Amino acid sequence: MGVYVDAHFHADDLASLDDGFPRMYRSLAVLGLASVHSAAGLEVTHRIMADAGPYLVSFGLHPQSPVMDQAEGLARQAAAGTIAAIGECGFDFYGDTQVCVRNAENERTQRAVFEFQLELAVRHSLPLVLHMRRADDLLFEYARRLARLPAVVLHSWPGPANEALDFLARCPHALFSFGNAIVNGNKKARSSAAALPPSALVTETDAPYQPPRAAPGPESRGDRRPLARAYSTMIDLPLIVAEIATIRDEPPDTVAATIERNFMEAFQHAIR
């Protein structure tokens, strides 16, 4: 086993729940992409991760807070080459907050913030980390422009296999990132994890968000199924890899090595 890949996590938020996670990160030999949404978050993340081992950072304006107050700082970091990717960014019309209700005004606002970041990624040839909820039509609308990027990471991909394969055909450098959703039984995500070519797979925790749920019955205390937990963390990565391996009928070591290679290729510009 080489390293585990965590293509999307939030070090600052995770540290508020588990200040010992950097030791776990190091002991598991994780290579991760920490997501931040502000210059202050970037500084905190670097401080938290200083002794954790190798890590990269993505900086983005989140669609759940589609404002441009951090745009200047993001542009400076992208131009200086001090971030590995832009994001998470994209569209969120889940409707759980007022700004995420899909109406003409919110769509215009989210488009403006997203297009700023897409153009920044194109200008500096940086990967983009996408957050998409109830916005599949916009994902496909932007597919041609996204295909100009060196990589596009679809954070916590929730969609079915036919949509994943269709988007991959339009955006060949897309990476579909899977986390505890497949462990928790998301049928659409599991179908995508089974059908995609190996070169399109990566793993993530979205820590501390999207925690594992307990499996029903006694198997929830077995070797492979976790007990419910209030937050996700890097300890979930071996289970996520094992679940992908089961879905694809492949050895876990093979899946882990493939995911490591995919991540290294996508972020070779930033890995020293």
C-alpha positions as CSV (number, residue, x, y, z in Angstrom):
1,M,0.0,0.0,0.0
2,G,1.3,3.4,-1.0
3,V,-0.6,6.4,0.3
4,Y,-4.3,7.1,0.8
5,V,-5.8,10.0,-1.1
6,D,-8.2,12.5,0.4
7,A,-9.1,14.7,-2.5
8,H,-11.3,17.0,-0.4
9,F,-11.3,17.8,3.3
10,H,-11.5,20.9,5.5
11,A,-8.6,21.0,8.0
12,D,-9.8,24.1,9.8
13,D,-13.3,22.7,10.5
14,L,-12.0,19.2,11.3
15,A,-9.5,20.6,13.8
16,S,-12.3,22.2,15.8
17,L,-13.7,18.7,16.4
18,D,-10.5,16.6,16.5
19,D,-7.3,18.5,17.1
20,G,-5.4,15.3,16.9
21,F,-6.3,14.4,13.4
22,P,-2.9,15.5,11.9
23,R,-1.3,12.6,13.7
24,M,-3.8,10.2,12.2
25,Y,-3.2,11.8,8.8
26,R,0.5,11.1,9.1
27,S,0.1,7.6,10.5
28,L,-2.2,6.5,7.7
29,A,0.2,8.1,5.1
30,V,-2.4,10.3,3.5
31,L,-1.9,12.8,0.7
32,G,-4.8,15.2,0.7
33,L,-6.2,18.4,-0.8
34,A,-7.4,20.7,1.9
35,S,-10.2,23.0,0.9
36,V,-10.3,26.7,2.1
37,H,-12.6,29.6,1.4
38,S,-10.6,32.6,2.7
39,A,-7.2,33.9,3.2
40,A,-7.6,33.4,6.9
41,G,-8.7,29.8,6.3
42,L,-5.6,29.3,4.2
43,E,-3.3,30.6,7.0
44,V,-5.0,28.4,9.6
45,T,-4.8,25.3,7.4
46,H,-1.1,25.7,6.8
47,R,-0.6,26.0,10.6
48,I,-2.7,23.0,11.4
49,M,-1.1,20.8,8.7
50,A,2.5,21.9,9.4
51,D,3.4,18.6,11.0
52,A,0.8,16.3,9.3
53,G,2.8,15.3,6.3
54,P,2.5,16.2,2.6
55,Y,-0.7,18.1,1.6
56,L,-2.0,20.4,-1.0
57,V,-4.5,23.3,-0.8
58,S,-7.4,24.4,-2.9
59,F,-8.9,27.8,-2.5
60,G,-12.4,28.6,-3.7
61,L,-15.5,30.8,-3.3
62,H,-18.2,28.4,-2.2
63,P,-21.6,28.5,-3.9
64,Q,-23.4,28.4,-0.6
65,S,-21.8,31.8,0.1
66,P,-21.5,33.3,-3.4
67,V,-19.8,36.6,-2.7
68,M,-16.6,38.1,-4.1
69,D,-15.0,39.3,-0.9
70,Q,-12.2,36.9,-1.2
71,A,-11.8,37.2,-5.0
72,E,-8.7,39.4,-5.0
73,G,-6.9,37.2,-2.5
74,L,-7.8,34.1,-4.5
75,A,-6.5,35.7,-7.7
76,R,-3.2,36.5,-6.1
77,Q,-2.7,33.0,-4.8
78,A,-3.5,31.5,-8.2
79,A,-1.1,33.9,-9.9
80,A,1.6,33.1,-7.4
81,G,1.2,29.4,-7.8
82,T,0.8,28.9,-4.1
83,I,-2.4,26.9,-4.4
84,A,-2.8,23.5,-6.1
85,A,-6.4,24.0,-7.3
86,I,-9.3,26.4,-7.3
87,G,-12.4,25.4,-5.5
88,E,-14.6,24.1,-4.1
89,C,-16.7,26.1,-6.4
90,G,-19.8,25.5,-8.6
91,F,-23.5,25.6,-8.0
92,D,-25.8,24.7,-5.1
93,F,-29.6,24.7,-5.6
94,Y,-30.4,22.2,-2.9
95,G,-32.8,24.8,-1.3
96,D,-31.7,24.4,2.3
97,T,-30.8,28.1,2.6
98,Q,-32.3,31.1,0.8
99,V,-29.2,31.6,-1.4
100,C,-29.6,27.9,-2.5
101,V,-33.1,28.3,-3.8
102,R,-33.0,28.1,-7.5
103,N,-34.4,31.3,-8.9
104,A,-33.2,33.7,-11.5
105,E,-31.4,36.0,-9.1
106,N,-29.6,33.3,-7.3
107,E,-28.6,31.6,-10.5
108,R,-27.1,34.9,-11.8
109,T,-25.2,35.4,-8.6
110,Q,-23.8,31.8,-8.5
111,R,-22.9,32.0,-12.2
112,A,-20.9,35.2,-11.8
113,V,-18.9,33.8,-8.9
114,F,-18.3,30.5,-10.7
115,E,-17.3,32.0,-14.0
116,F,-14.8,34.2,-12.3
117,Q,-13.2,31.1,-10.8
118,L,-13.4,29.1,-14.0
119,E,-11.6,31.8,-16.0
120,L,-9.0,32.0,-13.2
121,A,-8.4,28.3,-13.5
122,V,-8.1,28.4,-17.3
123,R,-5.7,31.4,-17.1
124,H,-3.4,29.7,-14.7
125,S,-3.9,26.1,-15.9
126,L,-5.1,24.9,-12.5
127,P,-7.5,22.0,-11.6
128,L,-11.0,23.0,-10.5
129,V,-12.8,21.3,-7.6
130,L,-16.5,21.3,-8.3
131,H,-19.4,21.4,-5.7
132,M,-22.6,20.6,-7.6
133,R,-26.0,20.1,-6.0
134,R,-29.2,19.9,-8.1
135,A,-27.3,21.6,-10.9
136,D,-26.7,18.8,-13.4
137,D,-27.8,20.9,-16.3
138,L,-25.2,23.5,-15.5
139,L,-22.5,20.9,-15.2
140,F,-23.1,19.8,-18.7
141,E,-23.5,23.3,-20.0
142,Y,-20.0,24.1,-18.8
143,A,-18.5,20.8,-19.9
144,R,-16.7,22.2,-22.9
145,R,-15.0,25.0,-21.0
146,L,-14.2,22.6,-18.1
147,A,-12.5,20.3,-20.6
148,R,-9.8,23.0,-21.1
149,L,-8.5,22.4,-17.6
150,P,-5.8,20.0,-16.6
151,A,-8.2,18.3,-14.2
152,V,-11.7,18.7,-12.8
153,V,-12.5,17.0,-9.5
154,L,-16.2,16.3,-9.0
155,H,-16.3,16.5,-5.2
156,S,-18.6,13.9,-3.6
157,W,-20.1,12.8,-6.9
158,P,-23.7,11.8,-6.3
159,G,-24.9,10.9,-9.7
160,P,-25.7,7.7,-11.6
161,A,-23.3,5.9,-14.0
162,N,-24.9,7.2,-17.2
163,E,-24.4,10.8,-16.2
164,A,-20.8,10.2,-15.0
165,L,-19.9,8.4,-18.2
166,D,-21.6,11.1,-20.3
167,F,-19.7,13.9,-18.5
168,L,-16.4,12.0,-18.7
169,A,-16.8,11.7,-22.5
170,R,-17.2,15.5,-22.7
171,C,-14.5,16.3,-20.1
172,P,-11.8,13.6,-20.3
173,H,-9.7,14.9,-17.4
174,A,-12.6,14.6,-15.0
175,L,-12.0,12.8,-11.7
176,F,-15.0,11.6,-9.8
177,S,-14.4,11.7,-6.0
178,F,-16.2,9.2,-3.7
179,G,-16.4,9.2,0.0
180,N,-18.7,7.9,2.7
181,A,-21.8,8.2,0.5
182,I,-20.9,4.9,-1.1
183,V,-20.3,3.3,2.3
184,N,-23.6,4.6,3.4
185,G,-25.4,3.0,0.5
186,N,-25.9,5.7,-2.1
187,K,-27.0,3.6,-5.0
188,K,-26.4,6.2,-7.7
189,A,-22.8,6.9,-6.5
190,R,-22.1,3.2,-6.2
191,S,-23.3,2.6,-9.8
192,S,-20.8,5.3,-10.9
193,A,-18.0,3.9,-8.9
194,A,-18.6,0.5,-10.5
195,A,-18.9,1.8,-14.1
196,L,-16.2,4.5,-14.4
197,P,-12.8,3.6,-15.8
198,P,-10.1,3.3,-13.2
199,S,-8.4,6.5,-14.4
200,A,-11.4,8.6,-13.4
201,L,-11.5,7.6,-9.7
202,V,-10.4,9.4,-6.5
203,T,-11.4,9.2,-2.9
204,E,-12.2,11.8,-0.3
205,T,-13.6,12.3,3.2
206,D,-15.1,15.8,3.0
207,A,-14.0,15.8,6.7
208,P,-15.6,16.7,9.0
209,Y,-18.7,16.5,6.9
210,Q,-20.6,13.5,5.5
211,P,-19.8,11.1,8.3
212,P,-20.3,7.3,8.1
213,R,-23.7,5.9,9.2
214,A,-24.0,2.7,11.2
215,A,-25.0,-0.3,9.2
216,P,-28.2,-2.0,10.4
217,G,-27.7,-5.1,12.6
218,P,-24.6,-6.6,14.2
219,E,-22.4,-6.1,11.1
220,S,-22.2,-2.4,12.1
221,R,-19.6,-3.6,14.7
222,G,-17.7,-5.8,12.3
223,D,-14.4,-5.2,10.6
224,R,-15.8,-3.3,7.6
225,R,-18.9,-1.4,8.7
226,P,-18.4,1.6,11.1
227,L,-20.5,2.7,13.9
228,A,-22.2,6.0,13.3
229,R,-20.0,9.0,14.0
230,A,-20.8,12.7,14.3
231,Y,-18.1,13.6,11.8
232,S,-15.9,12.1,9.1
233,T,-12.1,11.9,9.3
234,M,-9.1,10.3,7.5
235,I,-9.7,7.0,9.4
236,D,-12.6,6.5,6.9
237,L,-10.3,6.3,3.9
238,P,-9.4,2.5,4.2
239,L,-13.1,1.7,4.4
240,I,-13.9,3.9,1.4
241,V,-11.2,2.2,-0.7
242,A,-12.4,-1.2,0.4
243,E,-15.9,-0.4,-0.5
244,I,-14.8,0.8,-4.0
245,A,-12.8,-2.4,-4.3
246,T,-15.9,-4.5,-3.4
247,I,-18.1,-2.6,-5.9
248,R,-15.6,-3.1,-8.7
249,D,-14.5,-6.6,-7.7
250,E,-10.8,-5.6,-7.5
251,P,-8.2,-5.9,-4.8
252,P,-8.1,-2.9,-2.4
253,D,-4.4,-2.5,-3.0
254,T,-5.0,-2.2,-6.7
255,V,-7.7,0.4,-6.2
256,A,-5.6,2.4,-3.7
257,A,-2.6,2.4,-6.1
258,T,-4.8,3.5,-9.0
259,I,-6.3,6.4,-7.0
260,E,-2.9,7.5,-5.9
261,R,-1.6,7.5,-9.5
262,N,-4.7,9.5,-10.7
263,F,-4.2,12.1,-8.0
264,M,-0.5,12.4,-8.6
265,E,-1.0,12.9,-12.3
266,A,-3.7,15.5,-11.8
267,F,-1.6,17.5,-9.3
268,Q,1.8,16.9,-10.5
269,H,2.3,20.6,-11.0
270,A,2.0,21.1,-7.2
271,I,3.5,17.9,-5.7
272,R,7.2,18.5,-4.8
